[in-house]
Every structure is written in C-alpha cells, then in structure tokens.
Amino acid sequence: MELARGANALVAASAVSLVVEWDGDREVDPHALLLATTGKIRSDDDFVFFNAPRHPSGAVVLEQITTGRAGLAVHLSEIDPGVDRVVIAGSVATGSLQDVPALKISVQDAGRRLFDYRVSSPESVQAMVFGEFYRRDGGWKFRAVGQGWSSGLRGLAEEFGVAVDDDQPPPSPPAVPAVTPPTAAAPEPAPAMAPGWYVAPQHPGQVQWWNGVAWTEDRRPQHSPHDPATCGRCGRPRAVRRMGGAPPCQWCLREVHQLMETWRGRAWQVLTADGPRGRRWDELWVMLRFHMVSEDTGREALRPLAIAHLERMVAFAFADDQIDQEELDEFDRTVSELQAAADLSAAGSLIHGLRQRMLRGRSLTQVRAGDLPRVSRPDLHIEMDELLHVDVDAEQIRYLASGPKQSSGRLIGSSRKLRFIGAGAGSELAWAKIVSVRHEYDTVVIDATTARGGGRYRVRDAEYVAAVLEGSLRVAKRLVLAPGQRDSRAIPQDVKSQVWQRDGGKCAECGAQEYLEFDHVIPWSRGGATSVDNLQILCRGCNLAKGARM
C-alpha cells in the first residue's frame, strides 16, 4: 500500500523496520525522536542519530547505511509508555533533499513491505520529518508527514526540544574532514588550508570550524590540550593518575564509541564502492576532525576493515578465474593507500600472501592466453618441430561398471598432442580431438570427441597443469582469447556483492576469513547456474574438501 502525504495506516506488527531508499550517490542520514505527550523529547537520550545510533532502551536502533539505503529498527512493543510519538526524520550534510532523486520511505515487517510513502518534490531543505509512529486505541499507527526545515537539522532538533548549545557543534555529520587540536592562536585561514577547528577570529576563548572555504556557525569553547586535569575535547575535569599520564575522558568515551560505530560502517561503504581515495574518503577523516576525535582512533578502527577489503578484492578478482594486469595494479595501489592510512605491519605476511596469490593468478591467466612454458625432457622422444609444455606424474581415473579404476603414469602435453604414458598402457590424442580442458579441485578434466585419451587425471598442481593444457589447446586451435574477454563462468559484480554480503565475507562452512573463493554449490561443469542462490563463499581448504566428497 502506498500512502499519500498526510495519510495514515495501522501498524499491526510489534517490531518493524523503517527503510529510506533513494537513487544516486548522495547520503541521507535517518534520525528518530521519541516524544512525550508535550511534543518534546524527555532528554537528549531520546534523540537517535548518527552519533547516538541506539536508544538506551534498545527500542529504536539506527541500522547500517549503505549506498542508496538507510533505516531504523523500531521495536514498538518495547517503547516506554511515557513516549507518545516516534518522529522519523532525515537530513543531508550538503545541498538539499531536493537534490536526492526517487526518495522513498517504506515500513517493513521482516522484509515484507507494509506500506510506502514517496517523498515527491521535496522542498529545498536539509532536514525533513518523513513520518511518525503514534499511539492510537492501544496500538500504533504511522502517518506520512513530509515537513521540512529551512534551518536544517539544527532547527528540526530544536523544534522537538533537543538542546543545541551555540558553543557546541550541531548533531549533523560534516561535509568534509578535519582533525588538528586548536593551538593557542591561529590566523585567518587561507582558502587552501584544510578544514579544521581554529581560534575564532571574533570570539575570544572559542574555536570555530573552517570548512576549507569559509567559516561556519559551529563554535566550541577553547580547551587546553596540554592540561592533564581537564579533557582537551570537552573541557570537563578528569582524574589524574598518581603515576602520571592522562586517563581517557569518561564523559567522551561513550560518545566517541558510538560515533566510531557509525564511522566504521561508512568507511566500509566507501572502501567497497570507491576504494581508499576520493572525496568521500577524505570526508571520513574530516568527520573525525569535526568531532575532535584523534586520527589514531580512526586508523585503529580502519585496520580490520582494510584487511577485510583486501580479502574481498582478491576473492572478487578470482571469481572468473582470470587476473588481468589492471586488477593486479589496482591491488598494489590499494595496498599502498591503505598502508598510508593505517598501520598494517602486523598483517604483513597476510598481505604478502594475498599478493603472491594475485601474482600466481596473473601468471596462470597469461599461460591460458598462450604464454606457454618450455620443458626439456631428453629421455622423451618427440618430433623435431614439437615443443614440450608439461610433463607431470598423474593418475588416470576411469569409471567402469565395477567402479573407478586408477592408473599411475605421466601426463604429457606438447604443441602437437596430449599423451598419457602408464604402466603397460598409454594413449595419445591430437589437440583437434579435444574439446575442452579444465581443473576441478585436484584433477584435470579432459573432454574429447573420443573416449580414448579423455577423462580425469589427478595431478599435484591441477590448476597449473590445466592452465598449461588449456593454453596449448587454444594455441593449437587458434582460440587464444582477446585481452579482457571472459567466458560464461564470469560472475557479475552485483551477484558477487550479494553473495559476499549474505555470507558475511567468510567461509560458509568453517567461518574462515582468509583465502576465500567463490564456489558453485552445483558445479558449473555440471550445469550449475551462476546465481546468488547457487554461489557460496568457501575457503581454499573447505573448497578442496568439497571436491574430495564429490
């Protein structure tokens, strides 16, 4: 059901999600205000926003913001009887809501949409009340409102009783990054200076926010960062340890902790969308400066995200079994940028392992494309113009009526043919009679137009041997792929993202978070679809174990 502005509907569920959706790359921040019968909040705890994402009762919780989607979990049955209404609002840090296309609100019960409200032609405002939950006849109803505030989030917050001190920054996220503690004196910043807090030119004893272009209205009292008896951030007194050293400010700990929860969510969103670069990346660090949070705190929070992002990059790159030079270069660039932003020295061996995996993937891709190795075997008789590319110990696996039969021998691939030399038996097959070569777990699978010579061969490094034989086949049949070409096994980017999010970026079997691979539940070679439902994340160990069971 779709609601018009001013319309209302009964909410039968005891717990719902209010989801805000829009098009484009703008960020819309949702907020909730729990109001008493007076129409005002009872205390600042009743204001749920990005810096306080969870109400103390747990009844309203800000859910993670992603590109084009944000929301709030509202447990109506757990809301205190003293709360008469729950106002749902939203704001943008820059521009106006008029710049946000296809803005829509939906109330959902366990993923099922109860009703929608399309915010059509919103006014040129930075903050707006989208709707409200209100009590009626012992239950709850929802009303679509669509009322905006030209004074932005500050005006909206003050309307409902939030105390916004003129000497404190408004509870809205900044549009850009800044972090330096204020010095005793600072000149008028030049336009090229970074955003940050500087001594206010016309307000002695205060610092004022410079956004990189102009002064804003945001001011704070100036506190000494060198006095151990007071917090340099909020100015409140704190205990001084007898043995020296300034303890953390207990007043700021909770606020900073809540802020960093939101910051980590945004950092992950930026990493997966743009990587550690660009305007939105810079804005993350300005957000810390605006709230006077140390960059070291951000670097510490970034470390596990950086490792998870690199694992994700590698798994995504290997999803189509090919590593281009551009993918390898992008990996190296991202590692360099993340190392500049966070201390990743403790993860040095893990990052080295990921890069070695990328290098091997790149090498295998080049082999499949026809850049074949040359092998010298003086004891093997080959024709004068024949080039030897692979010669390995192998077990031929043949499936007979009595069961599988294994024969030990050597698998040999040259520019002319494929040979298997076993004890008392052997076979030869010209490339013209071979249809395809692939590896499945620890075996090389040869599909041919004749049963003799085709089949399965268990070898030590099946991935490498299959790559060499596949490259030999392509060269022999003039089937070398053009740069950038992909076969039907390629997994679309949006499918990879959905599978990664569903499995939580870890192995679906054992929960490991290293050496991850995309795996077809029903193998692709057996007709399995390249779809979200038929794909899963497995670590290399579980993937190999699955192959042994099949």
URDA-V855925 format. One record per helix or strand of 3 or more residues. SS is the DSSP state (helix for helix, strand for strand). FROM is the first residue (numbers start at 1). TO is the last residue. Records with the same first field share a line. If there is no record, write none. Layout:
SS->FROM-TO + FROM-TO
This chain:
strand->8-11 + 15-21 + 29-35 + 47-49 + 60-66 + 69-75 + 85-91 + 104-109 + 112-118 + 127-136 + 139-149 + 196-199 + 206-210 + 215-221 + 388-400 + 403-414 + 417-422 + 425-430 + 434-440 + 443-448 + 455-458 + 516-520 + 535-539
helix->44-46 + 76-78 + 97-99 + 152-159 + 250-274 + 279-290 + 295-320 + 325-341 + 345-368 + 431-433 + 462-476 + 493-502 + 524-526 + 540-549
